[in-house]
Amino acid sequence: MSKVKATRSFVAPDSLAASESFAATAAPSVAQTIALLERSAATLRDHCASVHFGAPVAFTYNPLDYAWQAHRAYLRMAQPAPRVLFVGMNPGPFGMAQTGVPFGEVAAVKDFLGIDERAARIGAPAHMHAKRPVLGFACQRSEVSGSRVWSWACERFGTRAKFFQHAFIWNWCPLAFMSKSGANLTPDKLPRGGRNAKMARELCAACDEALAAAITALQPANVVGFGAFAAKRAQLVMNAMRAAVEADAIAAQAKPKPKPKPNLKTNRQFLSALPNALQVLHPSPASPAANRGWAAQIDRALAHVWAR
């Protein structure tokens, strides 16, 4: 597995090369959507293989590596053109870190999504905190955030098939970070000074590019961030996609063209097809507001989305 790529300008090859298909009225096939998602996730997995931050980060788990089979099984449930692509921040220690599935509380992954020991083998990181072992489907701890998200999905849509017709969930960062004490460290708490600055920039670029590729693969009508951090990253990614397409269109028109190429009209169609960016309350129990009927608040916030 390769190291995180060097810092560079925002480039999302799948997203930009697929600008015409994104703007097309016909949605991509299920097979095309899944293939693009798998490629994006595998690329991100490999980019993150050598991520090592200094203090306060003491342990880094990459579930796209040791739980790849389960994550791939999850990706293969995706359907093109959902109403919503939900974006989370990163794995929780008792959710995706255990199962490889975003917000992957063990019971929900097994019972609602149907991913279990028969479908996927889950390994473990080479270095684990004694208080945060990866036990996979045998983990007895429950992740409140994941339980809330997938319980809401089950109650609202009834079946996983109906949920994936309308929505999909993607974590911006696939890595779980822990301090020496075992405390969970979210991406907004990562060190960014000194020798950690370059690592933070490179990780951010890799995660942004993967999200851009996921947006292109799924072609959702809305991208909804769980909480302010995820919503901000999603908005920045779509701003960068828009700027990159505009720059590419201008450069293409300035060069001699031996054969027809996408013009500004085509790219304007792409720009108009970019999803709406929204934010909803994060389901974390650390949020007092989320502890006051999170599911009902999400239903109210997204009522206009499902009604369209």
N, C-alpha and C positions, 0 to 999 in steps of 0.2 A: 504493500500500500504506500502511496506517495505522500509526501509532506504537503502541508497546506501551501497552496500556490502563493507566489509573491504578490504583494499589493499591486493593484492595477486599477484602471478605470472600470466602471461597471460594465460587464459584458455577460450577457446571458445567451449563449449561442442558440439554444433551442427556441428561446422566446423571440429573438430578433429574426432568425432565419424563418420562423413560422409565422411571420406577421400577416402574410396573405391568408393563410389557413385560419388564423385567429379571427380575422375580419370576415371570413366567409360565413354565409348564413347557415350552412350545414355544419352540424357538430361533428367532431372527429368520432371515429368508431371506438367502441369499448377497448378493443385490442390496441389501438393507437394510443389512447389515453393511458392505459396501464403500462405499455412499453415505455412511454416518456417518463412516467412517474418512477418506474423502477430504475431507469437510467439516471434520472436526477438524484434519487436517493442513494444509488450506488456511488455516484460521483461524490456526493457530499460525504458519505461514509469514508471514502478513501481520502478525501481532503482533510478530514478530521482525525485521521489515524495518528498524527504526530503532534496534536495539540497538547501542550504542557504549559500551564501557567504557574507562576510562582505564588508565594503566600498572598492571600490566605487559602488559595486552592491547594489541597493536598492529594485529592483523588479525582480522577476524571473517568467517567464511564461512557462508553460508546455503544449503546444498544443496537445501533445499525450494524455493528460488527458481530457481537456475541448473540444477538437475538434477530439476526437477519431473516431467518426462515419465517418467524412470526410476523416481522414487519412486512415482508413480501406478501404473505398471505393477506395481510390487511390491505396493502396497496391494490391487490387484485380484486377487491370489492368495489373499487371506484367506478363511477359512471360519469360519462362526459356531460358537460353543461349543467352542473347542479345550480340551484338557486344561490347556495352559499358555500364558500370555502372558508371554514373557520381556521384561524391561525393561533396556535398557542405559543408559549415562550420557549420551554425546554422540558425535558423529562423530569418527573418527580421521582424520588427514591423508591416509592412503593407503587408506581404506575408504569410509565414507559420504561423506566430503568429495569423493571422486572419482566415485562412482557414484550417490549419492542413496539407497542402500539401507543399512539398519542393518547394521553389521559387514560392509559391502559390499566385501570384497576382490575385486579385478577379475576374477580367474579364476573364483572361485566364482559371482559374479553372472552371468557369461557362460555358464559351463558347467553349473552346477547349476540356477540360476534361469532361465536362458534369456533374460536381458535384455541386449541388446547394441546396437550402432549401428543395427541395423535396426529395433529396437523403440523407441528413445528417443534424442533428441539432447541432449547435455550441453553447457552453456555454461561460463561461468567467472565468478567474482566480479569486480566492477569493480576491486577493489584486492587484489592478491595478493603474498605474500612471494616473493621470487625463488627461495628454496630450497623453497617449497611450492606449485609451480604446480598448477593443476587441469587435468589432461590427459584426464580422463574414462576411457573404455575403453582409451585408448592408454597409460595409466600403467603403467610397468614395475615399480614398487615393490609389494611385497606387504605387506599388513597381517596380522601374525601373529594377532592376536585374531580377525579376521574369518575367516582361513583355518581356525583351530581350530573356530570355531562352525559354519561351514557344512560343513566336512569331517565333523564329528560328526553333523550333521543328515543328510548323505548316507549315512554309514555306518550310522546307526541306522534311518533310514526308507527308504532306497533311492531314492526319487523325491521331487521337490518337492511333488507332489500329496499324497503320504502325509504329508510333514512338515506341510503346512498344514492337514491334517485334524486334526492333534494339537497344533499349536503356531503361534505367531506371535511376531515380535520387533518391539519398539517402542523407540525411543530417547527417553528422558525429555526431553532438550534436543536440538533439531535443529541447533544451531550449533557450529562448530569455532572455537576461539580459539587464537591464536598470539602469542607474544611477539615483541619486536623481532628476536631472534636466530632466530626460526622454531620455537622450542620449543613443543610442544603444551601447552595449558593446559586442564585439565579443569574442569568447573563448580565443584568444591569448592576450586579455586585462584583463583577470580575475586575481584577486589577488592570489598570490601563496606563500606568506610569512606568518609566524606565524600560527594562528589557521586555516587559509585558505589552508595551504599546503596539509593537509590530504584530505580535501574535493576535491581539484583540482586533486589529484592523483586518488581518487575513481571515480570521474566523468570521468576522462580520461580512466580508465580501463573499465568502463561500456560502454562507447561509442565505444572504440576499439573492445570490444567483440561483440557488436551488429553489427558493420561493418563486422567483420569476419564472423558472422552468415549470414549476407546478401550476402556476396560474395559466401558462400557455397550454399545458397538457389538459387541464380540466375545463378551461374556458367558463369559469363561473360568472354569474350575474353580479355577485357581491363578494367581496373579501371582508370578513368580519374578524377583527382582532379580539381575543379574550384578554381584556385589560389594555391599559394605555401603552405598555411597551410593545406588545405584538401589533397593535393597531398602528403605532408610529412606524415600525419596520415595514409593515405592509404598504403604508402610504409612500414611504421613501422608495420602496422597490418599484411601485407603479409610476412614480414620478420619474425615476431613472429609466424605466422602460420607455416611457413616452419621449423623454429627451433623446434617448439613443435611436429610436425609430425616426424622429424628426431629423436628427443629424445624418443618419444613414440615407434618408430620402434626398436631402439636399446634396450630399456628396455624390449620390448616384446620378442626379440630374446634371451635375457639373462635369461629368466624365463622358467622353465619346462612348456611345452604346452601340455595339455591333448587332445587338438584338434587344427586343423590348425588355425593360426591367420595371420593377414596381416604381410608380411615380407618387407625387405628393397626394394625389387623389386616393390612390390605394392605401397609403399610409394614414391619411385622415380617417379612412374607414376603420383602420386598425385602432387608431386613437379613440374613436368614438365607441369602439367595442370593449375598451378596457373596463373592468368591473368597477362598481361603486365601492368605496372604502368606508367601512363602518367600525364602530367599537361597541362592545357590550361588556357587562360586568364580568370580571374573572371569577371563577367558581371557588377560589381558594378560601378555606375557613379562616385564613388570616384577615380576610376582608369582613368587617362587621356588616356591611351591606349585603354581602353574599350569604350571610347567615340568617338573613331575614327573607326567606323565600326566593332563592336564586332562580329556580325554574320559572316561576311566575313572572319575575322581572325580565327574563330573557324572552318569554313569549310576548310580553308587552312591547319590548324594544324592537322585536323583529316582526311584529304583526303585519306591517306594511310590506315586508319582503315576501312572506308566504302568500299574501293576498294577491300578488301580481300574477 
